[in-house]
Amino acid sequence: MFHLPLTILQKRWLNAISLDPRIRLFTDRPVVFSDVEPLFLPEDVYVFDKYSDGDKYEDAEYIRNFRLILDAIKHQYPIKISIKNRYGKQITTSTIPEYLEYSEKDDKFRLIGTGSKLGNTINLGRIIYCEKCENQQEEKIGKRNLPQPRKVIFELIDERNALERVLMHFAHFEKQAEKIGDKKYKVTLYYDKEDEIEILIRVLSFGQMIRVVQPTAFINLIKNRLSAQKSCGL
């Protein structure tokens, strides 16, 4: 058995990845090759329509919390977390982590778990401290079924790269795209209840480019939103 050496391109790619601050969430010693330059630098990457208040990936406490949550997901044990709510009050709860999801638009990680009084989705940036549950009472957190994701179905005409832009805009959501005609597509987008307002705002941002066809409840949300905007003179 033998191992092929890395190519120069692969080394340059690894060097580029090592410059991403998010790599520190996984390791203190990223692989770096001193004999080659990075393939690209962080300032060479521009993400369109990205919020500027992303998580603090280089914060030592954030890194500690992230790694503990990853370990809890891998070994499926409950953790106790403390967060600060919108009123500045500290709240403590317990949860069983299921998985982490990342939003490139928001530049934030979110913890998806069960058994928490705060809901199934918690932004990692709001977590002040977390630790493994040690006593028996805390370890009896009931593992409930995660709620079924909601979905919205819309149609679009693929002109001026409309399909590509829509898929990129909703990159971190589960979705399906089906061609139903000449340059016409049907997109089914799945999301959690907590993301409904965000999905609504993003859908409206595309204007006449897309037309929502299902469900009726989401169509009514659009009508109510537009009516509210009209009444405000927007």
N, C-alpha and C positions, 0 to 999 in steps of 0.2 A: 504494500500500500504506500502511495506517495502523495504529496500535496503539491499542487501547482503554485508557483510564486504569484504574488499579486502583480498585475500590470501597472504601469505608470498611471493610467487613467483611473484605476481603482484606488490607488494610493492618493491621488489628488482629490478624488471624491470623498474619501474618508477624512482627509484633512479639512475639507470644506464643511463636512458634517460636524467635526469637532469644534468648529467655531460657533455653532448654533447653541445659544444659552440653554435650550431645553435638553441638550445632551447631558447636562449635569444632574438632571433628575434621575438618570439611570446609572451613572458611573462618575467617580471622582477622577478617573484616569482614562479619558478617551484616547483611542489609538491615534497617534500622530507620527507621520513620517517626515523626518528632517531633510530628506534628500529631494523632496519635491514641493512645489508650491500648491496651495489649495486650488481646486478647480474653479471656485468662485468665492467671493467674499459676501458677508451678510448684507453689505450696502448695495450689492449687485441685484438683490432680490427685492422686487416691489410687489406687494399684494394690494390690488385695487379694492377700495371701499372697506378698509380694515380699521377697526377701532384702535385708538391709541392707549387705552387703559387696560392692556393685557395683564395677565398674571405675572408676579415677580419671581421669575424662574431662578434667579441667582440668590434669592433670600434663603438663608440656612434653615429657617423653620419651615418654609414652604417645601424645601427639598426633603426634610425629615418626614413631614406629613405625607408627601407624595410616595415616598418609598415604603412607608408603613402601610399605606392603602394598597399599594401594589402587592405587598406580601400578603395582606389580608384577602385580596382577591384570589391570589394563587392558592392559598391554603384554607380559604373559606372559614374564617373566624370573625366574630363580631368585634367592632371597635367602638370606643366612646369618643365623640368629637365635641368640641366647643366652638361655637361660632358667634359672631357679633351681628345682631339683626340691624335693620334699617334705623332703629331708634338708638343704637349704640349699646343695647342691653346684651349681655353675654348669656347664651343658651347652651345647655349641654344635653345631648341625646346619644342614643346608641343605634347602630345600624350594621347590617351585614352587607359589605360591598359586593356588588355584582360585576361591574366593569367601569372603566373610565372612558369618557368621550371628549374629543377635542374639537373646538370650533375655530377654524382658521380666521373667520371674519371677526369674531370676538377676541381671538387670541387668549382663550381661557380653557382650562380643563374643568370637567364636571364629574362628580361622583354619582353613579347610579347604584342605589342600594335598596334594601327592604328593611322594614321594621322601625323606621325612624318616625318620630312624631312631626318632623319638619318636612315630610314628603320624601319622594323617591329620588329627587335630584338636588344635589348640593354643590354649589360652586366651590372649588378648592381654594380660591382666593379669599373666601370668607372664613375659612377654618383657622382658628387661632391655635388650636392644639388638638392632637388626637393620640390615642393610646389603645393598646389591646385590652379588651375586657378580661379581667382576671377572675372575678368571683362568679359563683354558680348562678346567682340571680340574674346577672347581666348576660350570661351565656345562654339563657333561656329565651332570648329574643326569637319570636316566631318568624319563620321564613315564609313570607307570603308571596303569592304569585304577583309578578310585576304586571301593572295594568296594561291592557292591550293598547298599542299605539293608535293614535288617530290618523286619518288620512284625508288628503284633499286631492282631487283629480282635476286637472286642467288641460286644455288643448292650446297648441301654439302653431304658428306658421313659421317654418325655419327660413326666415329672411334676415340678412345681415348677421348671420351666425347666432340667431336667437336661441336655438337649442343649446349650443355650446355655452352661451352666457348664462342661461337658466340653470344648466347642470352645474356650472362652476359656482354660481351664487348659492346653490343648495348642496354644495359638495359634501358636507358632513352629515346630511340626512339620508336615510335609506330611501331609495326611489327606484322607479321603473319607467322606462321610456319605450313607447310602442308606436311604430309608424302606421298611420291609419289612412294616409293619402299622399298625394304629391306634395312633398315638403310640409306635410301636416303630421303632427305627433300628439299623442296623448301621454301625459306624464302623471304618474301616481306617486305622491310624496307622503311618507310616513313620518309622524312626529309625536312627541309627548305632549300631554295636556299643558305642561308648564311653558311650552314653546309656542302656544297657539297665537298669542298676540304678535310675537316676532315673525311667525310665518305669515300672518295676515298683512303686516306692514311690508314684508318683502314681496309678497304677491302683488300688492297694490303698486309697488314701486315700478313694476313692469308695464303698468297702464294697459293699453289696448293690445299689447304684444301677446298676452295670454288671456284665456277665457275659462273661468272656473265652471265646471259642469256638475260636480258632486263634492261633498254632500250639500243638501239644502241648508243645513245649519251653518255651514261655512259661508255659503252664498249670502245668507241673511246677515252674517257678521260684516261682510263687505258692504252690503246695503246700509246697515246702521252706521258704519264708519264713514261712508261717503256722505250720508245725510247729516251726520254731526259736523263734518268738515264744511259742508255747504252752509249750514246754519251759522257757522263762525266766519263765513265769508272767505274760506280757503279755496 
